[in-house]
Amino acid sequence: MSARTWKVWLLEYHKPVLFIAALIPFVHLVSGIFLDNLGANPVDTITHETGDWTLYFLLATLAVTPLRRYSRWRWPQRLRRMLGLYAFFYALLHFLTFLVFDHFFDWGEIAKDIVKRPYITVGFSAFVLLIPLALTSTDGMLRRLGGKRWKRLHSLVYVIGTLAILHYLWLVKADTREPLLYGVLLIVLLVLRLPKKGLSFRPLRQATDSLS
C-alpha cells in the first residue's frame, strides 16, 4: 500500500476503525463473563479493566491536541469526541460495577464508601464531572452553549484526568509505579497543550535548517 493510498484509507475509515477497536475491551469482558474466564475474582477483573480503559481513553483524548499541533495532522481532531465518549462509556461501566456487583444497590454503604475512602471519593468526583462533558459533546450543545462557555466547561477534562490518576494512585497503595507513570504522562500532555507561544519550537527548527 502506497503512502498516498494509506493516507486516503486513513482519512476515510479512521472513525469506524476506532469505533470498533474501542469496543474490543468491552467484548472481551462480556465474553469473559459468559465463558467464565475472568479469573478467581471476576468483579475485581471487571473493575480494574474498565478503570484502566477509562484512563487510557482520557489520556488519548488529551493527546489529540498536541498530536495535531506538532504533527500538523488534522484527522486526529475528528476522533477526539469519540475518544472522550468512550472514556465516559468505560467510566460508566466502572461505576456500574461498583454499584451493582460490589454493593448490590446498597445506597447506604455506597454513600459511606464515597465519604470514607479517599480513592472512591476522587473517583466518584471524576465520574460526576464526566457526565456534563458527555451530555454536551454534540454539535447542537456546542452551538447552544457558545464556543467560550463550551470550552470552559470541557476544560474540566484536566481536573478529571488529575482525579483519575489520584484515584488509581490511592487505590494501589503499595506498587505505585504504574499510576505515577500515567501521572507523568498526564503532566507532559498538559504541558504540550499550553498555548503555542509558550512552547514554540520554531527557532530550533530554523537553527536546524540553517545547519543543513
Short mmCIF file of the C-alpha atoms (twelve columns), coordinates in Angstrom:
data_MODEL
# 
_entry.id   MODEL 
# 
loop_
_atom_site.group_PDB 
_atom_site.id 
_atom_site.type_symbol 
_atom_site.label_atom_id 
_atom_site.label_alt_id 
_atom_site.label_comp_id 
_atom_site.label_asym_id 
_atom_site.label_seq_id 
_atom_site.Cartn_x 
_atom_site.Cartn_y 
_atom_site.Cartn_z 
_atom_site.pdbx_PDB_model_num 
ATOM 1   C CA . MET A 1   0.000   0.000   0.000  1 
ATOM 2   C CA . SER A 2   1.483   3.321   -1.075 1 
ATOM 3   C CA . ALA A 3   1.757   6.277   1.289  1 
ATOM 4   C CA . ARG A 4   -0.971  8.119   -0.626 1 
ATOM 5   C CA . THR A 5   -3.331  5.127   -0.563 1 
ATOM 6   C CA . TRP A 6   -2.691  4.694   3.161  1 
ATOM 7   C CA . LYS A 7   -3.498  8.364   3.781  1 
ATOM 8   C CA . VAL A 8   -6.753  8.165   1.790  1 
ATOM 9   C CA . TRP A 9   -7.760  4.966   3.604  1 
ATOM 10  C CA . LEU A 10  -6.956  6.526   6.985  1 
ATOM 11  C CA . LEU A 11  -8.985  9.660   6.274  1 
ATOM 12  C CA . GLU A 12  -11.964 7.658   5.063  1 
ATOM 13  C CA . TYR A 13  -12.141 4.876   7.632  1 
ATOM 14  C CA . HIS A 14  -10.482 6.212   10.806 1 
ATOM 15  C CA . LYS A 15  -13.778 6.743   12.660 1 
ATOM 16  C CA . PRO A 16  -15.329 3.292   12.092 1 
ATOM 17  C CA . VAL A 17  -11.976 1.636   12.813 1 
ATOM 18  C CA . LEU A 18  -11.691 3.472   16.136 1 
ATOM 19  C CA . PHE A 19  -15.341 2.754   16.974 1 
ATOM 20  C CA . ILE A 20  -14.857 -0.994  16.509 1 
ATOM 21  C CA . ALA A 21  -11.409 -1.133  18.121 1 
ATOM 22  C CA . ALA A 22  -12.594 0.748   21.214 1 
ATOM 23  C CA . LEU A 23  -15.306 -1.870  21.768 1 
ATOM 24  C CA . ILE A 24  -12.844 -4.772  21.862 1 
ATOM 25  C CA . PRO A 25  -12.149 -4.486  25.641 1 
ATOM 26  C CA . PHE A 26  -15.914 -4.447  26.312 1 
ATOM 27  C CA . VAL A 27  -16.488 -7.504  24.096 1 
ATOM 28  C CA . HIS A 28  -13.584 -9.240  25.851 1 
ATOM 29  C CA . LEU A 29  -15.162 -8.625  29.265 1 
ATOM 30  C CA . VAL A 30  -18.634 -9.717  28.158 1 
ATOM 31  C CA . SER A 31  -17.278 -12.900 26.584 1 
ATOM 32  C CA . GLY A 32  -15.217 -13.498 29.719 1 
ATOM 33  C CA . ILE A 33  -18.356 -13.351 31.839 1 
ATOM 34  C CA . PHE A 34  -20.172 -15.921 29.689 1 
ATOM 35  C CA . LEU A 35  -17.119 -18.172 29.301 1 
ATOM 36  C CA . ASP A 36  -16.199 -17.827 32.982 1 
ATOM 37  C CA . ASN A 37  -12.552 -16.959 32.275 1 
ATOM 38  C CA . LEU A 38  -12.133 -13.698 34.196 1 
ATOM 39  C CA . GLY A 39  -10.131 -15.316 36.964 1 
ATOM 40  C CA . ALA A 40  -10.879 -16.144 40.581 1 
ATOM 41  C CA . ASN A 41  -12.497 -12.747 41.236 1 
ATOM 42  C CA . PRO A 42  -14.412 -11.608 38.117 1 
ATOM 43  C CA . VAL A 43  -15.702 -8.453  39.803 1 
ATOM 44  C CA . ASP A 44  -12.145 -7.280  40.519 1 
ATOM 45  C CA . THR A 45  -11.148 -8.044  36.935 1 
ATOM 46  C CA . ILE A 46  -14.068 -6.067  35.511 1 
ATOM 47  C CA . THR A 47  -13.400 -3.191  37.909 1 
ATOM 48  C CA . HIS A 48  -9.720  -2.968  37.020 1 
ATOM 49  C CA . GLU A 49  -10.225 -3.419  33.273 1 
ATOM 50  C CA . THR A 50  -12.931 -0.754  32.985 1 
ATOM 51  C CA . GLY A 51  -10.921 1.620   35.174 1 
ATOM 52  C CA . ASP A 52  -7.783  1.106   33.088 1 
ATOM 53  C CA . TRP A 53  -9.597  1.721   29.816 1 
ATOM 54  C CA . THR A 54  -11.248 4.839   31.198 1 
ATOM 55  C CA . LEU A 55  -7.800  6.228   31.929 1 
ATOM 56  C CA . TYR A 56  -6.417  5.150   28.550 1 
ATOM 57  C CA . PHE A 57  -9.188  6.943   26.685 1 
ATOM 58  C CA . LEU A 58  -8.883  10.047  28.869 1 
ATOM 59  C CA . LEU A 59  -5.164  10.275  28.100 1 
ATOM 60  C CA . ALA A 60  -5.799  9.586   24.416 1 
ATOM 61  C CA . THR A 61  -8.348  12.412  24.361 1 
ATOM 62  C CA . LEU A 62  -5.837  14.798  25.913 1 
ATOM 63  C CA . ALA A 63  -3.187  13.662  23.412 1 
ATOM 64  C CA . VAL A 64  -5.231  14.757  20.387 1 
ATOM 65  C CA . THR A 65  -4.390  18.475  20.546 1 
ATOM 66  C CA . PRO A 66  -0.602  18.006  20.957 1 
ATOM 67  C CA . LEU A 67  -0.599  15.380  18.198 1 
ATOM 68  C CA . ARG A 68  -2.465  17.680  15.826 1 
ATOM 69  C CA . ARG A 69  -0.339  20.690  16.749 1 
ATOM 70  C CA . TYR A 70  3.105   19.160  16.374 1 
ATOM 71  C CA . SER A 71  2.400   16.676  13.584 1 
ATOM 72  C CA . ARG A 72  0.132   19.100  11.681 1 
ATOM 73  C CA . TRP A 73  -2.257  16.225  11.003 1 
ATOM 74  C CA . ARG A 74  -5.897  17.258  11.066 1 
ATOM 75  C CA . TRP A 75  -7.564  13.859  11.221 1 
ATOM 76  C CA . PRO A 76  -6.867  13.185  14.963 1 
ATOM 77  C CA . GLN A 77  -9.112  16.162  15.803 1 
ATOM 78  C CA . ARG A 78  -12.055 14.263  14.309 1 
ATOM 79  C CA . LEU A 79  -11.507 11.430  16.772 1 
ATOM 80  C CA . ARG A 80  -11.459 13.498  19.956 1 
ATOM 81  C CA . ARG A 81  -15.210 13.394  20.573 1 
ATOM 82  C CA . MET A 82  -15.367 9.634   20.124 1 
ATOM 83  C CA . LEU A 83  -12.356 9.106   22.388 1 
ATOM 84  C CA . GLY A 84  -13.983 11.259  25.071 1 
ATOM 85  C CA . LEU A 85  -17.292 9.404   24.794 1 
ATOM 86  C CA . TYR A 86  -15.521 6.078   25.121 1 
ATOM 87  C CA . ALA A 87  -13.775 7.397   28.231 1 
ATOM 88  C CA . PHE A 88  -17.233 8.130   29.643 1 
ATOM 89  C CA . PHE A 89  -18.551 4.743   28.477 1 
ATOM 90  C CA . TYR A 90  -15.860 2.813   30.339 1 
ATOM 91  C CA . ALA A 91  -16.152 5.126   33.366 1 
ATOM 92  C CA . LEU A 92  -19.887 4.352   33.436 1 
ATOM 93  C CA . LEU A 93  -19.164 0.609   33.303 1 
ATOM 94  C CA . HIS A 94  -16.604 1.087   36.080 1 
ATOM 95  C CA . PHE A 95  -19.152 2.870   38.252 1 
ATOM 96  C CA . LEU A 96  -21.922 0.347   37.475 1 
ATOM 97  C CA . THR A 97  -19.599 -2.479  38.505 1 
ATOM 98  C CA . PHE A 98  -19.087 -0.721  41.833 1 
ATOM 99  C CA . LEU A 99  -22.817 -0.024  42.158 1 
ATOM 100 C CA . VAL A 100 -24.255 -3.391  41.082 1 
ATOM 101 C CA . PHE A 101 -21.674 -6.119  41.692 1 
ATOM 102 C CA . ASP A 102 -19.710 -4.623  44.582 1 
ATOM 103 C CA . HIS A 103 -22.588 -3.147  46.610 1 
ATOM 104 C CA . PHE A 104 -25.769 -4.622  45.107 1 
ATOM 105 C CA . PHE A 105 -27.528 -1.216  45.114 1 
ATOM 106 C CA . ASP A 106 -26.912 -0.745  48.845 1 
ATOM 107 C CA . TRP A 107 -27.097 3.046   48.716 1 
ATOM 108 C CA . GLY A 108 -26.200 3.481   52.375 1 
ATOM 109 C CA . GLU A 109 -22.954 1.509   52.015 1 
ATOM 110 C CA . ILE A 110 -22.185 3.270   48.748 1 
ATOM 111 C CA . ALA A 111 -22.549 6.682   50.416 1 
ATOM 112 C CA . LYS A 112 -20.344 5.564   53.321 1 
ATOM 113 C CA . ASP A 113 -17.635 4.344   50.942 1 
ATOM 114 C CA . ILE A 114 -17.695 7.559   48.919 1 
ATOM 115 C CA . VAL A 115 -17.258 9.619   52.085 1 
ATOM 116 C CA . LYS A 116 -14.806 7.388   53.998 1 
ATOM 117 C CA . ARG A 117 -12.474 6.119   51.288 1 
ATOM 118 C CA . PRO A 118 -10.500 8.900   49.563 1 
ATOM 119 C CA . TYR A 119 -9.807  6.901   46.395 1 
ATOM 120 C CA . ILE A 120 -13.550 6.302   45.944 1 
ATOM 121 C CA . THR A 121 -14.288 9.968   46.707 1 
ATOM 122 C CA . VAL A 122 -11.990 11.259  43.961 1 
ATOM 123 C CA . GLY A 123 -13.033 8.517   41.550 1 
ATOM 124 C CA . PHE A 124 -16.711 9.290   42.037 1 
ATOM 125 C CA . SER A 125 -15.987 13.015  41.644 1 
ATOM 126 C CA . ALA A 126 -14.204 12.360  38.347 1 
ATOM 127 C CA . PHE A 127 -17.173 10.324  37.097 1 
ATOM 128 C CA . VAL A 128 -19.691 13.013  38.065 1 
ATOM 129 C CA . LEU A 129 -17.623 15.660  36.256 1 
ATOM 130 C CA . LEU A 130 -17.521 13.486  33.144 1 
ATOM 131 C CA . ILE A 131 -21.329 13.463  32.860 1 
ATOM 132 C CA . PRO A 132 -21.826 17.079  31.686 1 
ATOM 133 C CA . LEU A 133 -18.942 16.670  29.229 1 
ATOM 134 C CA . ALA A 134 -20.607 13.631  27.674 1 
ATOM 135 C CA . LEU A 135 -24.017 15.323  27.592 1 
ATOM 136 C CA . THR A 136 -22.631 18.438  25.869 1 
ATOM 137 C CA . SER A 137 -20.403 16.686  23.347 1 
ATOM 138 C CA . THR A 138 -22.783 17.185  20.414 1 
ATOM 139 C CA . ASP A 139 -22.572 19.961  17.827 1 
ATOM 140 C CA . GLY A 140 -26.015 21.128  18.928 1 
ATOM 141 C CA . MET A 141 -24.869 21.645  22.514 1 
ATOM 142 C CA . LEU A 142 -21.761 23.433  21.270 1 
ATOM 143 C CA . ARG A 143 -23.954 25.903  19.376 1 
ATOM 144 C CA . ARG A 144 -26.364 26.262  22.296 1 
ATOM 145 C CA . LEU A 145 -23.659 26.964  24.876 1 
ATOM 146 C CA . GLY A 146 -21.452 29.042  22.611 1 
ATOM 147 C CA . GLY A 147 -17.798 28.354  21.938 1 
ATOM 148 C CA . LYS A 148 -16.362 30.082  25.013 1 
ATOM 149 C CA . ARG A 149 -18.745 28.538  27.526 1 
ATOM 150 C CA . TRP A 150 -18.385 25.122  25.897 1 
ATOM 151 C CA . LYS A 151 -14.579 25.296  26.050 1 
ATOM 152 C CA . ARG A 152 -14.695 26.463  29.665 1 
ATOM 153 C CA . LEU A 153 -16.922 23.524  30.577 1 
ATOM 154 C CA . HIS A 154 -14.789 20.999  28.708 1 
ATOM 155 C CA . SER A 155 -11.617 22.265  30.347 1 
ATOM 156 C CA . LEU A 156 -12.868 20.144  33.271 1 
ATOM 157 C CA . VAL A 157 -11.131 17.268  31.497 1 
ATOM 158 C CA . TYR A 158 -7.883  18.471  33.099 1 
ATOM 159 C CA . VAL A 159 -9.421  18.144  36.561 1 
ATOM 160 C CA . ILE A 160 -10.949 14.792  35.644 1 
ATOM 161 C CA . GLY A 161 -7.609  13.443  34.439 1 
ATOM 162 C CA . THR A 162 -5.915  14.538  37.678 1 
ATOM 163 C CA . LEU A 163 -8.653  12.973  39.813 1 
ATOM 164 C CA . ALA A 164 -8.451  9.741   37.813 1 
ATOM 165 C CA . ILE A 165 -4.704  9.495   38.456 1 
ATOM 166 C CA . LEU A 166 -5.222  10.173  42.175 1 
ATOM 167 C CA . HIS A 167 -7.967  7.519   42.258 1 
ATOM 168 C CA . TYR A 168 -5.559  4.980   40.794 1 
ATOM 169 C CA . LEU A 169 -2.627  6.064   42.965 1 
ATOM 170 C CA . TRP A 170 -4.568  5.874   46.250 1 
ATOM 171 C CA . LEU A 171 -6.159  2.582   45.217 1 
ATOM 172 C CA . VAL A 172 -2.947  0.610   44.632 1 
ATOM 173 C CA . LYS A 173 -1.123  1.945   47.756 1 
ATOM 174 C CA . ALA A 174 1.918   -0.368  47.512 1 
ATOM 175 C CA . ASP A 175 3.208   -0.550  43.920 1 
ATOM 176 C CA . THR A 176 2.648   2.986   42.678 1 
ATOM 177 C CA . ARG A 177 4.907   2.802   39.607 1 
ATOM 178 C CA . GLU A 178 2.105   2.457   37.059 1 
ATOM 179 C CA . PRO A 179 -0.145  5.280   38.323 1 
ATOM 180 C CA . LEU A 180 2.920   7.532   38.705 1 
ATOM 181 C CA . LEU A 181 3.891   6.757   35.110 1 
ATOM 182 C CA . TYR A 182 0.408   7.777   33.967 1 
ATOM 183 C CA . GLY A 183 0.705   10.867  36.133 1 
ATOM 184 C CA . VAL A 184 3.924   11.882  34.381 1 
ATOM 185 C CA . LEU A 185 2.270   11.249  31.018 1 
ATOM 186 C CA . LEU A 186 -0.673  13.428  32.055 1 
ATOM 187 C CA . ILE A 187 1.682   16.267  33.050 1 
ATOM 188 C CA . VAL A 188 3.526   16.011  29.721 1 
ATOM 189 C CA . LEU A 189 0.252   16.135  27.794 1 
ATOM 190 C CA . LEU A 190 -0.963  19.136  29.781 1 
ATOM 191 C CA . VAL A 191 2.310   20.980  29.162 1 
ATOM 192 C CA . LEU A 192 2.097   20.212  25.445 1 
ATOM 193 C CA . ARG A 193 -1.443  21.608  25.407 1 
ATOM 194 C CA . LEU A 194 -0.252  25.014  26.647 1 
ATOM 195 C CA . PRO A 195 -0.665  27.907  24.188 1 
ATOM 196 C CA . LYS A 196 1.830   27.615  21.361 1 
ATOM 197 C CA . LYS A 197 3.524   30.910  22.319 1 
ATOM 198 C CA . GLY A 198 4.757   29.226  25.478 1 
ATOM 199 C CA . LEU A 199 6.039   26.205  23.604 1 
ATOM 200 C CA . SER A 200 7.466   27.376  20.299 1 
ATOM 201 C CA . PHE A 201 9.971   25.123  18.608 1 
ATOM 202 C CA . ARG A 202 10.251  27.370  15.532 1 
ATOM 203 C CA . PRO A 203 13.665  28.866  16.464 1 
ATOM 204 C CA . LEU A 204 15.000  25.337  16.934 1 
ATOM 205 C CA . ARG A 205 13.666  24.311  13.526 1 
ATOM 206 C CA . GLN A 206 15.171  27.423  11.911 1 
ATOM 207 C CA . ALA A 207 18.536  26.768  13.514 1 
ATOM 208 C CA . THR A 208 18.444  23.138  12.334 1 
ATOM 209 C CA . ASP A 209 17.512  24.227  8.806  1 
ATOM 210 C CA . SER A 210 20.366  26.732  8.690  1 
ATOM 211 C CA . LEU A 211 22.843  23.977  9.555  1 
ATOM 212 C CA . SER A 212 21.574  21.633  6.875  1 
# 
